[in-house]
Each structure stands twice: as structure tokens, then as C-alpha cells.
């Protein structure tokens, strides 16, 4: 069996499953956030009763992150709905925006977008916060009311996005009926050359198979090249399985995985036991291809979809109005460090927004140093507008006052994960997806730029 098949077999109480089987799967974690949480709660109460209790309060994680730092009244109200539900159900893992359990969330417009406006438990983007807080473990099943839940597949688990109705059912039962997906294998050899990042890997693959090329399939990443990637790189790649239509993305768990998970579960007091799925010699794949990482170059997904691939060096004619680094895909500490390496000692030529994925990333960037200067200050000195309020921000567009939102027909290069028309705001805007290296180099020149020009 493939990794996905082995995990689903175990979670369904079977010795074996095969692609196409329909099985009832026990959930290890259900994730939801401020956009889908209230709707999922509504389904749960409608179907199970106003006074019903969730199946397991220790297996539900709620992380508000999408429409947070906005004056939009209904967005603020959604966080209050989550707080009331968490109190009612006795949920341990609700990472609130504010510290007062009896309070109400409201964004302070006068304080502005750049300075911190959240309490001590607030985390930021759910997909980056989950592993940081010790909620991702090899061999487990994670369902989340967000398409990019697949990012947790970097930790050797089955992680996939679901809708509000399914989430409401899981809240009441802890189970979901799943059709076992076929598996596509992407076997990575060699290592990434200078100037090329994990984002280039996944953009290259999506450009190869198309943005619907993995529809309802598992994308399994193997080989020495996959083993050489660190956990942040694996998260970047697994995150964008959905941009190829995938049901999930998954890496085999190894020593790097175990070290990360063990450290995070120990630090946060979350469940520490897990049983990783081991690779079988005999696996049946619907697709199997070898990729030589050493031959990859900086890659860009052009407007209007993630599969519209081109090499960065061929797009220097594309003039840009804005650069953006952030989101679950491109807002990790390592992403900002890479960006800072390129802009260190220079000034960006276009509006450039930086949104750390989590509060921990904000802290990391203020502590980590390039030479004598913190990474945070390197970015500020380069002219990047950095916010201390970690969130999804403009990656999902959001209300008009969302930090970095494209409120006009602008052309933007972004380290985010999706570039369909209107994704980051205006339907007339154009978004080019790229690695943090490429976004940084392009911010310095004002046009799409191969970052190798700036990396010795």
C-alpha cells in the first residue's frame, strides 16, 4: 500500500484498503478557523442539537486567522462565535485573538496594521501554527475546513480539506466517509541548486501536470531529494497539492520529522505518541515520475492559474506594481530569511508587503540576525512594510481594509499559493506566484527577476 492507503486503512480499522474503496475514517484532529468555523458549528448544532457535545474536545483545534485585522464588523463577530463555542464545549485548543475569555474582538483602526493588535495566545495562519503548536503527527488523520490543510502532509500524515457540512458531522461523531484516492509518486533526486527553493519545485510540478492534474489523488513525495529537504521545504510543497487538485500531499516521516514533532509536542504539552506509516517496496501508483532537483531553475506561475508556468529569466518584461511575502506557503521564518538575504543592504523599488505566518515567526525574525542586524530590521531597512499581526491577510483578499490587499488592477508578484483572478482582491489584478528569492529580487528591480542575479 501507499502511505495514504496505509494511514486510511489503520484509521478505518482495516488491514488493507485500495484506491477507490469507500471507508469510514476516524479523525485524529479536526481543524477549523474564523471563516468556516461558525458555519461548521451551525451544522453541528442543527444536526445534533443545540445542547450537543462534541465527540472529543481534545481533538478539536480552532485557530482564527483569515479575516482578523479588519474593521469589518461581521469578521470580528466570527471570532466571538468561536470563543463562545470553545467555552461551551470546554475546548483546550482555541487560540484566541484576545486574552479576555469574556471579551469581544474589535480591530483598532487608529492603532494601524503594523503594530501588534492581539493577545498572547493568538497564533496566526492555522496551517503554519498547527505544527508549531504540536498538532501534526506522523500516521494520523487531520481534517480541516480549509483547502490548504494538505500542508500537514509534510509530517507523514493524511491531511485534507473538507467543507462545513463534513466538519459539522465530524464534530458530532469523529468520523467521515472517505473514498481512498489513487496515489501519484514524485520521486526527487539530487539537491536544489543555489537560488532555487521548494516553491520552485512545486510550481514546476504543477506546471508539468496542470492545476487539475492531481484531482482527487494523493501526491506522494519520495527519494533522496525529498529526504534532503527540511521541514519548511516539505511544508511548502505539501501545501500546494491542492493547487494541482490533489486530495492530499504526503512525505514519508523520517528523522527530521520525528525531531520536529517531538520538540513541538514536548514544548506544548500536546499528544506525543504516534505511529508513522512506513514505505512499502510494492506500491501501485496512478502516475510515477522522477525529477532531478539539480536541473530546476527559478520558476513563476503566471496569471491566471498556478499551472501557467514559466522560468523567471524569461519574464523580465513583466512590470510589477507590488511584491508580497507571507501566507502558510511563503510566510515561514526560512522564507523571510531567504527574502532578507536578497534585499540586505538594498532598497525595494515597488510597494512590498511582509506578513509573517505566525506570531512565532515575528519573534524569530526579530531575534535572528544577518550580520549585526536583525532579519526584521533588514527587511524594514530595505523598505518592506512588515506587520507584527500574523494572519492570512491579502492571500485570500478579504475586506477592503485588509493589509496588502490588491484594491486596484495591480500586477503583483507573491510568495503565496493561489493566483486565480480576484484571489488577492481586485478581479482585474494579476498575480504571479514565485519563491521568496524570486519575489525579493523582483521587488528590487520592479519587474520579474531571476534571483540568481543577486545571489553569489
C-alpha positions in Angstrom: 0.0 0.0 0.0 1.0 3.6 -0.5 1.4 5.9 2.5 -2.1 7.4 2.1 -3.6 3.9 1.8 -1.8 2.6 4.9 -2.9 5.6 7.1 -6.5 5.3 5.9 -6.5 1.5 6.4 -5.4 2.0 10.0 -7.8 4.8 10.6 -10.7 2.7 9.3 -9.8 -0.4 11.3 -8.9 -2.4 8.2 -5.8 -4.4 7.4 -5.8 -3.2 3.8 -7.5 -0.6 1.6 -7.1 0.2 -2.1 -7.7 3.2 -4.3 -11.5 3.6 -4.9 -12.6 2.0 -1.6 -15.1 3.9 0.5 -14.2 3.7 4.2 -15.3 5.3 7.4 -12.3 7.0 8.8 -11.7 8.1 12.5 -10.3 11.6 12.7 -7.3 12.4 15.0 -7.7 16.2 14.6 -10.4 18.5 13.3 -9.1 22.0 12.4 -11.3 25.0 11.8 -11.0 28.8 11.7 -12.9 32.0 11.7 -14.2 31.8 8.1 -15.6 28.2 8.2 -15.9 27.6 12.0 -19.2 29.4 12.6 -20.8 27.6 9.7 -19.5 24.2 10.9 -20.8 25.0 14.4 -24.1 25.8 12.9 -24.3 22.5 11.1 -23.3 20.6 14.2 -26.0 22.3 16.3 -28.7 21.9 13.7 -28.0 18.1 13.2 -27.0 17.1 16.7 -29.0 19.5 18.9 -28.4 22.9 20.5 -27.0 21.3 23.6 -25.0 18.6 22.0 -21.4 17.9 23.0 -18.5 17.4 20.5 -17.1 13.9 20.1 -13.7 14.8 21.7 -12.8 18.3 23.0 -9.1 17.4 22.9 -9.1 16.6 19.2 -10.6 19.9 18.0 -8.2 22.8 17.2 -9.6 26.3 16.4 -7.3 28.9 15.0 -8.8 32.3 13.9 -6.5 33.6 11.1 -8.3 34.7 7.9 -10.3 37.9 8.3 -8.8 39.1 11.6 -7.1 42.5 11.4 -10.0 44.4 9.8 -12.7 46.8 11.0 -15.3 44.6 9.3 -18.0 44.0 11.9 -19.1 40.6 10.7 -15.5 39.4 10.6 -14.9 40.5 14.2 -18.1 38.8 15.2 -17.0 35.4 13.8 -14.1 35.3 16.3 -16.7 35.9 19.1 -18.8 33.0 17.8 -15.7 30.7 18.1 -14.9 31.9 21.6 -18.4 31.2 22.8 -18.3 27.7 21.3 -14.9 26.9 22.8 -16.2 27.9 26.3 -19.4 25.9 25.8 -17.6 22.8 24.8 -14.5 23.1 27.0 -12.1 23.2 24.1 -8.4 23.3 25.2 -7.0 24.3 21.8 -8.7 27.5 20.9 -6.1 30.1 20.0 -8.0 33.3 20.6 -7.1 36.7 19.2 -7.6 38.3 22.6 -6.7 37.1 26.1 -10.0 38.0 27.8 -12.3 34.9 27.7 -15.3 37.1 28.3 -14.3 39.8 25.9 -15.2 40.7 22.3 -12.7 41.2 19.4 -12.5 44.5 17.7 -9.8 45.8 15.5 -8.4 49.2 16.5 -8.2 51.2 13.3 -6.3 54.1 15.0 -3.5 51.7 16.0 -3.0 50.7 12.4 -2.0 47.5 10.7 1.8 47.4 11.5 1.8 47.3 15.3 0.7 44.2 17.3 -3.0 44.0 18.0 -3.5 40.6 19.5 -3.2 38.7 22.8 -0.7 36.1 24.0 -2.5 33.0 22.7 -3.0 34.2 19.2 -1.0 32.2 16.6 -1.6 33.4 13.1 -2.1 31.2 10.0 -3.6 27.9 11.0 -1.5 25.6 8.7 1.8 27.1 10.0 0.6 27.2 13.6 -0.6 23.6 13.7 2.9 22.1 13.6 4.4 24.8 15.7 1.9 24.1 18.5 2.4 20.3 18.3 -0.8 19.2 16.5 0.8 17.4 13.5 1.9 13.8 14.0 3.0 11.1 11.6 0.4 8.4 10.8 -2.5 10.5 11.9 -5.6 11.8 10.1 -6.2 15.5 10.0 -9.3 17.1 8.6 -9.6 20.9 8.3 -12.1 23.3 6.9 -9.6 24.8 4.6 -8.2 23.6 1.3 -4.6 24.1 2.4 -4.9 21.6 5.3 -2.9 19.4 3.0 0.2 21.2 4.2 0.4 18.9 7.2 1.2 16.0 4.9 4.8 17.2 5.2 4.7 15.3 8.6 3.8 12.0 7.2 0.0 12.2 7.9 -3.1 12.2 5.8 -4.3 15.8 5.9 -7.1 17.2 3.7 -9.6 20.0 3.4 -13.3 19.5 3.9 -16.5 21.6 3.9 -18.6 22.9 6.7 -21.1 20.0 6.4 -18.4 17.4 6.8 -16.9 19.3 9.7 -20.2 19.5 11.4 -20.6 15.8 11.1 -17.1 15.2 12.5 -17.7 17.5 15.4 -20.5 15.2 16.4 -19.1 11.8 15.5 -15.3 12.0 15.0 -15.8 10.1 11.7 -16.0 10.8 8.0 -16.7 8.6 4.9 -13.7 8.9 2.6 -13.0 7.5 -0.9 -9.4 6.3 -0.9 -7.6 8.3 -3.5 -5.2 7.0 -6.1 -1.6 7.9 -5.5 0.8 9.8 -7.8 4.5 9.5 -6.9 7.0 12.3 -7.4 10.5 10.8 -6.9 13.1 13.6 -6.2 16.7 13.1 -6.9 19.8 15.3 -6.2 19.6 18.6 -4.4 18.4 22.1 -5.1 20.9 24.4 -6.7 21.7 27.9 -5.4 18.8 30.3 -6.0 16.2 27.6 -6.3 13.7 26.9 -3.5 11.0 24.3 -2.6 8.4 26.7 -4.1 10.2 26.3 -7.5 9.8 22.5 -7.1 6.0 22.6 -6.6 5.5 25.3 -9.3 7.5 23.2 -11.7 5.4 20.1 -10.9 2.1 21.8 -11.2 3.2 23.4 -14.5 4.0 19.8 -15.6 0.8 18.1 -14.7 -1.6 21.1 -14.7 -3.6 22.8 -12.0 -6.1 19.9 -12.2 -3.6 17.2 -12.9 -3.8 15.6 -9.4 -7.6 15.9 -9.0 -8.7 13.7 -6.0 -5.3 12.0 -5.9 -2.6 11.7 -3.3 0.7 13.3 -4.2 3.4 11.3 -2.6 7.0 12.7 -2.4 9.9 10.3 -2.2 13.6 9.9 -3.0 16.9 11.3 -1.8 15.9 14.7 -2.9 12.8 14.6 -0.8 14.8 13.4 2.2 17.3 16.3 1.8 14.5 18.9 2.1 14.0 20.4 5.6 10.6 20.5 7.2 9.8 24.0 6.0 10.5 23.0 2.4 8.3 19.9 2.7 5.5 22.1 4.1 5.8 24.4 1.1 5.4 21.5 -1.3 2.7 19.7 0.5 0.8 22.9 1.0 0.2 23.3 -2.8 -1.1 19.8 -3.5 -4.5 21.4 -3.7 -3.2 23.8 -6.4 -2.9 20.7 -8.6 -6.3 19.5 -7.5 -4.9 16.9 -5.1 -6.8 15.3 -2.2 -3.6 15.4 -0.1 0.2 15.6 -0.3 2.4 13.4 1.8 6.1 12.9 2.6 7.5 9.8 4.4 8.2 10.6 8.0 11.9 10.4 8.9 14.4 11.6 11.5 13.8 15.2 10.6 10.1 14.7 11.0 10.5 13.0 14.3 12.9 15.6 15.7 10.5 18.4 14.8 7.3 16.7 16.1 9.0 15.5 19.3 10.3 19.0 20.1 6.9 20.7 19.4 4.7 18.2 21.3 7.1 18.3 24.3 7.1 22.2 24.3 3.4 22.5 24.0 2.2 19.5 26.1 0.3 18.1 23.2 -0.1 14.3 22.5 3.4 12.9 22.0 2.6 9.3 20.8 2.3 8.5 17.2 2.8 5.6 14.8 4.4 6.6 11.4 3.5 4.7 8.3 6.5 3.0 6.7 7.1 2.9 2.9 6.3 -0.4 1.2 8.5 -1.7 -1.5 5.5 -2.6 -3.7 3.2 0.3 -4.2 0.7 0.9 -7.0 0.7 4.4 -8.5 -1.5 6.1 -11.0 1.5 8.2 -12.0 5.2 7.9 -11.3 7.9 10.4 -12.4 11.4 11.2 -11.4 12.5 14.8 -11.0 16.2 15.9 -10.9 16.2 18.8 -8.5 19.7 19.9 -9.6 18.2 20.8 -13.1 15.5 23.1 -11.8 15.6 26.9 -12.2 13.7 29.7 -10.5 10.1 29.3 -11.7 7.0 31.5 -11.8 3.3 30.7 -12.1 1.8 33.4 -14.3 -1.6 34.9 -14.2 -4.3 33.4 -14.2 -3.6 30.0 -12.6 -0.9 28.1 -10.7 -0.2 25.8 -13.6 0.7 28.6 -16.0 4.5 28.0 -15.6 7.5 29.9 -17.0 11.1 30.4 -16.0 11.7 33.7 -14.1 14.5 34.6 -16.5 12.0 34.7 -19.4 9.6 37.1 -17.8 11.8 40.2 -17.2 9.4 42.1 -19.5 6.6 41.8 -16.8 6.5 45.1 -14.9 5.3 44.9 -11.3 3.4 47.3 -9.0 3.7 45.2 -5.8 5.5 42.4 -4.1 4.1 40.3 -1.3 5.6 37.7 1.0 3.5 35.8 3.5 0.8 33.1 3.9 1.1 29.5 5.0 3.2 28.8 1.9 5.6 31.7 2.0 5.4 33.3 5.4 7.6 30.9 7.4 10.8 32.1 9.1 13.0 30.5 6.5 11.0 32.2 3.7 11.7 35.6 5.3 15.3 34.8 5.9 15.7 33.9 2.2 14.0 37.1 1.2 16.3 39.1 3.5 19.4 37.5 2.0 18.5 39.1 -1.3 17.4 42.6 -0.1 20.1 43.0 2.6 21.6 46.4 2.2 19.4 47.4 -0.8 16.0 49.1 -1.2 12.9 47.7 -2.9 11.6 49.7 -5.9 7.9 48.8 -5.6 5.4 48.6 -2.7 6.4 45.4 -0.8 4.3 43.9 2.0 5.5 41.3 4.5 3.1 39.3 6.6 4.6 36.6 8.9 2.6 33.4 9.0 2.6 33.2 12.8 3.4 35.2 15.9 6.4 32.8 16.4 7.8 33.9 13.0 7.6 37.6 14.1 9.6 36.7 17.2 12.1 34.6 15.2 12.7 37.5 12.7 13.4 39.9 15.5 15.9 37.6 17.1 17.6 36.1 14.0 20.4 38.2 12.6 22.1 38.8 9.3 25.5 40.2 10.3 24.9 42.8 13.1 21.2 43.4 12.1 18.1 41.5 12.9 16.3 40.0 10.0 13.3 42.1 10.8 15.3 45.3 10.6 17.0 44.2 7.4 13.5 43.9 5.9 12.4 47.3 7.3 15.6 49.0 6.2 15.0 47.6 2.7 11.6 49.3 2.6 9.4 46.3 3.2 6.2 47.1 5.1 6.3 44.5 7.8 3.3 43.8 10.1 3.5 42.3 13.6 0.0 40.9 13.1 0.5 37.4 11.6 -2.5 36.3 9.5 -3.7 35.2 6.1 -4.0 38.9 5.2 -4.2 39.6 1.5 -3.6 36.0 0.4 -7.3 35.5 0.5 -8.3 39.0 -0.5 -10.6 39.8 2.5 -12.3 43.0 3.4 -11.2 46.2 1.7 -9.0 47.3 4.7 -7.0 44.0 4.7 -3.3 44.6 4.9 -1.7 44.3 1.4 -5.0 43.6 -0.4 -5.0 44.5 -4.1 -7.7 47.1 -4.2 -6.9 48.1 -7.8 -5.9 46.4 -11.0 -2.3 46.0 -10.0 0.3 43.4 -11.0 1.8 41.6 -8.0 4.5 39.0 -7.5 3.7 36.9 -4.5 5.1 34.1 -2.4 1.5 32.9 -1.7 -0.1 29.8 -3.2 -3.0 30.8 -5.5 -3.4 33.3 -8.3 -6.8 32.9 -9.8 -8.5 36.2 -10.8 -9.7 38.1 -7.7 -7.8 35.8 -5.2 -5.9 38.7 -3.6 -8.5 41.4 -4.2 -9.4 43.1 -7.4 -10.6 40.8 -10.2 -8.6 42.9 -12.6 -5.3 42.4 -10.8 -2.7 40.0 -12.0 -0.8 37.8 -9.5 2.5 36.0 -10.3 3.5 33.2 -7.9 7.2 32.7 -7.1 9.6 31.7 -4.4 10.7 34.2 -1.7 14.1 34.6 -3.5 12.3 35.5 -6.8 9.8 37.8 -5.1 12.7 39.6 -3.3 14.8 40.1 -6.5 11.7 41.3 -8.3 10.9 43.8 -5.6 14.4 45.2 -6.1 14.0 45.7 -9.8 10.3 46.4 -10.3 10.0 43.5 -12.8 10.0 39.7 -12.7 13.7 38.9 -12.0 15.8 35.7 -11.7 17.1 35.9 -8.1 20.4 34.2 -9.1 21.5 37.7 -10.2 21.6 38.7 -6.6 23.0 35.5 -5.0 26.7 35.0 -5.2 
